[in-house]
Amino acid sequence: NFDSLGKSVQKDEGKNKLTCIRLYGVEGAKIRADECAEDCLTLLEGIEGDTRFLKEFVEYVRNRNH
């Protein structure tokens, strides 16, 4: 709904925009998002210093519902 998405449902589809869902399908987009999140977390492991905020941010984006 608008409150969780911040825009009208199917707005992008109506404008024929290329989205991850259109490109990969719903399940494929979820898989691709998980792969990207894992890549980010792996890269963050290789960085010296405090990366907790960035790791938490990756998890936040990965688990949000809109």
Phi, psi and omega per residue, in radians:
N1 nan 2.982 -3.069
F2 -1.047 -0.700 -3.087
D3 -1.073 -0.678 -3.117
S4 -1.501 -0.546 -3.104
L5 -1.543 -0.516 -3.064
G6 1.426 0.161 3.087
K7 -2.777 2.938 -3.137
S8 -1.129 2.475 3.075
V9 -1.085 2.372 3.140
Q10 1.158 0.325 3.117
K11 -1.060 -0.792 -3.127
D12 -1.137 -0.659 3.135
E13 -1.113 -0.701 3.118
G14 -1.097 -0.504 3.122
K15 -1.669 0.095 3.107
N16 1.013 0.644 3.130
K17 -1.340 2.528 3.054
L18 -1.411 2.007 -3.131
T19 -2.124 2.929 3.084
C20 -1.037 -0.681 -3.137
I21 -1.111 -0.779 3.135
R22 -1.134 -0.670 -3.084
L23 -1.312 -0.800 -3.020
Y24 -1.892 -0.263 -2.969
G25 1.439 2.883 -3.063
V26 -1.059 -0.918 -3.101
E27 -1.156 -0.691 3.114
G28 -1.116 -0.661 3.113
A29 -1.164 -0.672 3.085
K30 -1.111 -0.744 3.116
I31 -1.103 -0.784 -3.131
R32 -1.117 -0.701 3.117
A33 -1.099 -0.735 3.094
D34 -1.101 -0.716 3.117
E35 -1.093 -0.763 3.124
C36 -1.124 -0.719 3.118
A37 -1.090 -0.771 3.114
E38 -1.084 -0.716 3.084
D39 -1.039 -0.772 3.127
C40 -1.082 -0.811 -3.126
L41 -1.112 -0.656 3.097
T42 -1.118 -0.772 3.110
L43 -1.105 -0.695 3.140
L44 -1.139 -0.520 3.092
E45 -1.096 -0.493 -3.107
G46 -1.513 0.023 -3.116
I47 -1.734 2.265 3.070
E48 -1.295 2.543 3.106
G49 1.898 -3.058 -3.063
D50 -1.511 1.865 -3.140
T51 -1.933 0.276 -3.103
R52 -0.978 -0.787 -3.125
F53 -1.032 -0.806 -3.120
L54 -1.133 -0.701 3.096
K55 -1.111 -0.750 3.110
E56 -1.119 -0.642 3.121
F57 -1.152 -0.747 3.082
V58 -1.021 -0.792 3.134
E59 -1.149 -0.658 3.103
Y60 -1.064 -0.867 -3.134
V61 -1.124 -0.719 -3.131
R62 -1.079 -0.623 -3.019
N63 -1.780 -0.016 3.141
R64 -1.192 2.767 -3.030
N65 -1.877 0.316 3.067
H66 -2.598 nan nan
